[in-house]
Amino acid sequence: MPLPSLPFRFVGIDRWLRTPAPTLGQHNELVLCDLLGLSPGEFRELETDQVIGKRPSGL
């Protein structure tokens, strides 16, 4: 499926957008645990308390 791209091209760059944008919350665990050092338990607690998630509340 073709993706929309910018109306201009940079010399030497084949395609500007290589992949679709990440989904909401797709990288929560990577950022919070791997990069910021939260434990898996702390991460699950944030999910349980609905501080973080993969879907906006009310939908």
BELURPE-V52616 format. One line per field, one symbol per residue. phi: phi as a letter, one per 20 degrees, with the letter a starting at -180 (. if undefined). psi: psi as a letter, one per 20 degrees, with the letter a starting at -180 (. if undefined). burial: 1 if it has 9 or more other ideal C-beta (glycine too) atoms within 8 Angstrom, else 0. A space follows every 50 residues. Layout:
# BELURPE-V52616
phi: ???
psi: ???
burial: ???
This chain:
# BELURPE-V52616
phi: .fdfcffbcefndfbfeecffffgngdgfgffefednffgffffffffel fcadbffnd
psi: pqqqrqjrqqpiogpgohqrqqrpjhjggggggghijqrhghghghggjk hrajpqqi.
burial: 00000000000000001000000010010011100001000110011000 001000000
